[in-house]
């Protein structure tokens, strides 16, 4: 089995009420608009979605993958998307936890994990076997971290600007 993994988590404070922060992270349009490389997110009525993400991976180049996910938790304190039951190749997990600091400030803990599994390296890309799992995972880790850092920065700016105008 040829497996590529990347994950990233971050904790940050947003100067906005928990209700507005949670609404923001519940709306998948914000991910399409603010997270680099997220090309589309298609949702359907059964709490499932398909995220299409493109990324430039060292040694391989540009890749586009689609991830079938389902909403595992949608509470006041947490939103979590996990790989759809039966998904075996493209696995995406995204979770955000919300903790109210005070009426106008919220702590957010955000985590995203990506895993690509293939029977052989060639199924992923012709050059994947030459580069190896470790080098590709390291490159994908860097790419995912960059995506999330930019998303967090833009999300905070949007939420805090909206709240100041509010």
C-alpha positions, 0 to 999 in steps of 0.5 A: 500500500502506498500512503501519503499523509498530511495533517495540520492543527491550529488554535486561535482566538477570534474577536467575534461571538461564538454564534457568528464564528460557528456559523462561519465554519458551518458555511462551506462557501467560506472554505471555497472562498478563503482556503487556497486550493479548495476548488469546490464543495458539493453538498447534498441532503444527506449530510454528505459532501464532496470536496475537490482540492488541487495542490502542487506537490513537490516531485509530482507537480499539480494534483487534483483529488476529490474527497467524499465526506460526511458530517459526523458532528454538528453541535454548538461546540464542534463541527466535524467532517469525516471520510464517507463510509466506504471511502478507501482512497482519498480520506479527509477529516476536518474538525473545528471546536469552539470555546467561548472566551467571553461574549465577544471572543471565541477560541477555535481549535481547527484540525485537518487530516488528509490521506491518499491511499493507493495499491501502488505508487503508480496509481497516484502518479507515474513519478510517485514511486521514484519520489517515495511516500516520505518525500511526497508526504513531507511536500503535502504536509507543507502544502496543507499547512500553508492552505490552513494558515492562509485560511485561518488568517483570512477567516479571522480577518473576515469575522473580525471585520464583520463584527466591527461593522456589525 
